[in-house]
Amino acid sequence: MSFDLRAIPLDATALRTLAAKGLEYRLVDTNDVAAATAWVEADFRGFHNARPRQVSVDYDLAVIADRRVQGVYDPSIADPAIPVATVSSWPTGLSVPGGRSVDAWAVSSVTVSPTHRRRGIARALMLAELENARAAGAALAVLTASEATIYGRFGYAPATRAATVHVDRRRTHWIGPDAPGRVHFVAAEDLRTIAPALARRAVARTTGEIDRWPGILDRALGLVDPDSESSRRKRVVRYDDEHGNPQGFAVFQVLRDPNEHGIVEFDFLAAATDEAERELWRFLVEQDFVTSVRGLLRSVDEPLPWLLEDPRAITVSDVADHLWVRVLDPVAALASRRYGTAGTLAIEVTDPQGHAAGLYELVVDERGRAEVARIDPDRASGTGTGTGSASGSAPGIRLGVHELGAIYLGGVRPSVLARAGRVASSAASAGRAIELADRMFLGQRTPHLSIWF
Ligand SMILES: CC(C)(COP(=O)(O)OP(=O)(O)OC[C@H]1O[C@@H](n2cnc3c(N)ncnc32)[C@H](O)[C@@H]1OP(=O)(O)O)[C@@H](O)C(=O)NCCC(=O)NCCS
């Protein structure tokens, strides 16, 4: 996807709905420093953050320069230059099963001022973002959520989960293979030059990750405000393979009270190979003078328990939904990924907002590649319930757009949603369709997103 993000006109429905409340819905010119700074300040306030220092404002101004930035303004308030609501969005690749990427639309910075809450402002903005995503040609929209109860109503579903992984240092005895490469301490500025390429490779091999933008690497490496206490705490390590080629990096800090053992904490580990992933984990869990290691936003399916003699050295907490997916174009979304088994499945999707509603036929070949077609319901036959296949003989499932988003990356099996009464098989399929859907949608890796956006 490449086009002028600002060329998409403001959504007419949102303009009208908000105008009826005396509010102005505007595209923010990110070159207008005063307007963009006011938007950043509203975003900080919306997330209950401290007022930003100039260095944070400058960082955010650079990040939003590559985004579509919108605000809602109330001319009647004391400071009408500060928006009462914010949202930003941009096109991104999302890694999907089969080592492929789908065109997605990332939505971020959704805030509404506490003075203007529960009047339908977020609703107007979120519905407009679905239109923006479609105008941009995205197959689906993605976000990470501060609360799990907000976005389901707009068709988003939790598609990946993340967890905090704790490792008890005293019980860490490594039984994994010895790697031929080495871990080096490196300066953040030096790593920064190769970080984008390593991050790209790490994202490409992990279903559920989205493309990294330059600013997130600066922030992860502590380069946004290098003299701040939190940046100075960061340590950067790089793993080079036996040929001396960098294959991954991690950023960690050791939290510790004077004279006490510390806790290693990390939230950024980018590995382009399994070997790099193992060795960076090994480095982190084999530190001395620490009691434990804490990995944030880790996969719920880490290989770590299989690398330690005592898998009970590991405990997992804070398992929660992380990436939310909202399918907009089922044909493009379903055709973008690879599947676990060959077969033909009819999929009937309902969608309160209409975007993804319809009957689709997913035909997967022996190599896991898909052809997807939207089927005219009048031509579909076989079940008499509206769910069938173009050929009339394929098994079929019925589900809402929310459930489609949940199963899309393979993060939950369709049969689990069937047990919850949220996915049904067509009468003619008698459960066969659910079993086939399970095998088709299963990915090689448990999907995982390791950043907030
Ligand atoms: C979340 C937030 C943006 C909602 O804004 P809002 O303008 O008050 O929301 P709306 O009035 O448009 O409400 C839309 C719907 O979402 C529901 N909703 C809104 N906020 C909710 C919340 N925090 N939890 C659960 N439901 C919520 C409303 O009840 C409403 O439901 P309905 O349309 O089915 O009746 C606002 O509360 C906020 O800024 N929160 C702090 C920042 C934040 O958490 N942002 C989300 C980032 S991921």
The ligand as an ORCA input file, in Angstrom:
! r2SCAN-3c Opt
* xyz 0 1
  C     -12.163      4.402     25.393
  C     -12.605      5.815     25.048
  C     -11.828      6.293     23.828
  C     -14.101      5.765     24.733
  O     -14.513      7.039     24.270
  P     -16.071      7.534     24.336
  O     -16.201      8.654     23.377
  O     -16.444      7.752     25.743
  O     -16.834      6.266     23.764
  P     -18.278      6.298     23.065
  O     -19.169      7.235     23.805
  O     -18.157      6.521     21.613
  O     -18.713      4.819     23.328
  C     -18.722      3.832     22.330
  C     -19.131      2.539     22.919
  O     -18.029      1.997     23.648
  C     -18.401      1.784     25.002
  N     -17.210      2.134     25.774
  C     -16.547      3.278     25.709
  N     -15.496      3.251     26.531
  C     -15.521      2.072     27.119
  C     -14.683      1.468     28.076
  N     -13.630      2.107     28.578
  N     -14.981      0.227     28.448
  C     -16.056     -0.412     27.941
  N     -16.875      0.110     27.025
  C     -16.616      1.350     26.637
  C     -19.572      2.695     25.252
  O     -20.363      2.210     26.290
  C     -20.274      2.670     23.933
  O     -21.022      1.496     23.796
  P     -22.320      1.446     22.839
  O     -21.989      2.242     21.616
  O     -22.488      0.005     22.580
  O     -23.404      2.087     23.632
  C     -12.382      6.775     26.231
  O     -12.989      6.231     27.363
  C     -10.915      7.027     26.565
  O     -10.337      7.968     26.028
  N     -10.334      6.232     27.470
  C      -8.939      6.450     27.893
  C      -7.924      6.135     26.792
  C      -8.141      4.761     26.250
  O      -8.253      3.792     26.984
  N      -8.212      4.657     24.922
  C      -8.337      3.403     24.241
  C      -6.997      3.105     23.682
  S      -6.836      1.478     23.104
*
